[in-house]
Amino acid sequence: MYEKLAALYVRTLHWALANRGKVYAIAGSMFVASFALVPLGFIGSEFIAVADRGEFTVTLELAPGSTFENTNYVTQQVEKNHLRHA
């Protein structure tokens, strides 16, 4: 297996040295195409990941026209249930 891989490498190297223009064109095309990876969503664009701040969001949806007092009561019940189960 090593012999086959070495032979393939030598053939590829000979081809690349004989076709420098094509190698430059292929490398340049791949370099330019690599800039399309971010907008197309294949890779992320952040160098440093967003830190986890230990926060979460809870969305409550009550009936239209709910009073502030009712909304406050429901919110307190959710908080109590969360603290009891934490």
N, C-alpha and C positions, 0 to 999 in steps of 0.2 A: 504494500500500500504506500509506503514511504517513497519507493522508487517512482511510482506513478505520479504522486504529488510533486516530487522534485522535477520530473520531466515536464509536467504541466507548467510549473513555475518557470522553468527555463524557456519553454516555448512562448509563454506570455511575456516574459522579459525581452526576448528577441523581437517579438512583434511590437512591443511598446517602444523599444529603441529605434526600430525601423519606421515607426509611424508616430513620431513625436507630435506632429500637428494634430492628429486625431486624438491623442492622449490629452493634449492641452484643451482641445475643444470639449471633450467629454468631461474633464475635470472642471472646466469653467462653467459648463452647462449645469453640472451637479451643484456647484457652488451657488449659482444664481437660483436654481430650483429650490435649494434648501431654505431660502427666504420665504417661500410660499408655504412652508410647513406650519408656521404659526397662524397665519390668517385662515388656513384651511382646517385648523383644529387638530392636526396630527400631534403637535407637541405644545406644551405650555410656554408662556413667555416670561414667567417669573424666575428670577435668579435665586430669590430667597422666598421660601414658602410663607404664607400668612400664618402668623402665630395663633395658636388656640388660646383665646382669652378666657376660657372657662365660662362662657355665657351661652344662653340659648334663648329662643323666642317662643312664646306661646301665643297663639292667636285664638281668641274667643269670638264666636259669632252669636250674637243674641238677636232676638226678634226686633224688627224695626220699631222705633219709638220707645225702646227700653229706657227707663230713667237712669240717671247717673247713680242713684242709690242702689238700684237693682244690679247694674253693672258692677259696682263696687262690691256688693254682696257676693256675686258669682265669682269675682276675682279672688276674694278672700277665701272662699270655699276651695277653689282650685289650689291656692297656696297652702292651705291647711292639709289637704289631701296629699300634696306633693311632699310636704315636710314629714307627714306621718309615715309615708312609704319610702322615704329616702334612707 
